[in-house]
Amino acid sequence: MKTARQLLQEKPRQGIFSVTPDATVYNALQLMAEKDIGALLVMEGDKLVGIFSERDYARKVVLQGKASASTPIRDIMTTKVLCAKPDSTIEDCMAIMSEKRFRHLPVADGETVLGVLSITDLVRAQIAEQEFVIQQLAHYIYQ
């Protein structure tokens, strides 16, 4: 089974998209729309201090009547960020995401953030692995 590090290496090189805690929600949403992503890491320098997702926006801005243009990310970001280790398997990552009910999982080697895996990344990888196993079994049976 592939690891988080392997999945990150297979993803197109886009970099790690992030904002600072002082960025406004509006600026974060602009970046998310521009990059067509559902979450941003919140970084102070190289340190991961939070994550901001579409879910945070819906629940902590829209439903609470806050203004996107004046609300800083620090006021609404998720601060308890769980990270996968580079050697975590697809199954490990999916278990974390399913149990904690979120769709974006940063991968970190100690304090160094290597990238972010989405639930879509994990599902695609798992399907590819299952298809490979099926092909191998079919080849074995028909020989």
N, C-alpha and C positions, 0 to 999 in steps of 0.2 A: 504494500500500500504506500502511496506517495506521502511525502511529508509537506508541511506548510512551506518550508524553504523551497522545495521542488516546485510547488504550485506557484509561488511568487516568481521563480525564475522563468516559468512558462508564460506568465502574464505579459502582455505588451508593456514595454518600458515607458511608463507615464510619470514615474516619480511618485512621491508621497504628497498628497494634497492635504494642506493644513492651513489653519488660521491661528492667530494669537488670541488669548482670552479677551483682549481689548477690542477685537474686531466686532463690528455690529452684526447682528443676525442678518440684516439685509445684504451685507457684503459677503457673508458666508453662503447665503442662498444664491447669490449671483455666481459665485465660484462653483457651487454644486451644479447649477444649471449649465454653466459653460462647459464643465467637464463631464456632464451627464452621470453624476454619481449621487448616492443617497446618504453619504456621511463624510464628514471631515474630521481629521484628528485636530486636537487643540494642543498646540505646542508652545512652550516657552523656551526658545532656543532649540536645543536638541532633546529637551525633556517633555515627555508626554504627560499632559496634565488633565486631559479630558477628551471626549468625543462628542460631536454634534451631529445629530441625524434628523431626517425628516420627521421622525416620531417625536423628537424633542421639540421641534418647531410646532407641530400640530398640538401637542399637549401642554407645552409650557409658554407658548407665545400666543397662538391663535385663540385657544380656549380660555386663556387668562386675560385676553384683551390688551396684551402688550404691543408696543409699536416696534416693528422690525428695524426701522431706521435708527432708533435710539437705544435699543436694548443690546447691551454687550453680551457676547457669547458666554462669558464667565458666569452670568446670572442664570443661564438656562442649560449649560452643557452637562453631560453626564460625567461625573468626576470619578466614579468607581469603575475604571476601565479594566476589564479582563483582557489579558493578552495570551496568545498561543506562543509556545516556544517553537523555534525553527524545526525541531525534530518531532513535533506533534503530528500525528497522522490525520488524514481526512476525517476519519471516524472520531478521533479525539476532538477536533475542531467542531464538527457537527454536534457532538454531544454537549459541548459548552454552549453553543449558540441555541440549541433546542431547549436546554435546561433553563438558561437565563433569558430566553425569548428576545434575542436581538439578531440583526442581520449582517453586521460588519464586525470583523474580529481582527484587531491589530496583531501582527506577529513581531515579537521583540526578542532580541538576544541580549539578555540582561537589561540595560537601560537604553540600548540602541534599537530603535524601531526600524524594521526591515521592510514593512509594507502592511497592506490591509487585504484580507480575504473577505469576500462577500459570500453569502449563502449560495448565490448563483455559481460562483467559482467552485465551491465544494460539491454542489450537486452535479455540475458538469463533469468534474473529475471522477466522481463516484460512478456516474453512468458510463464514462469511458472505460473505467476499470472493469465494470461488470460486462460490458460489451466484449472486451478483450478476453475475459474468462469464458464467456459463452462461445466465442470463436474458437478458442483453444479446445474446449470440450467437444464442440461439433467436429473439429478437425480430427480429434482423437477417436471419436465414435465412428466416423466414416472412413477411417483408414484400415 
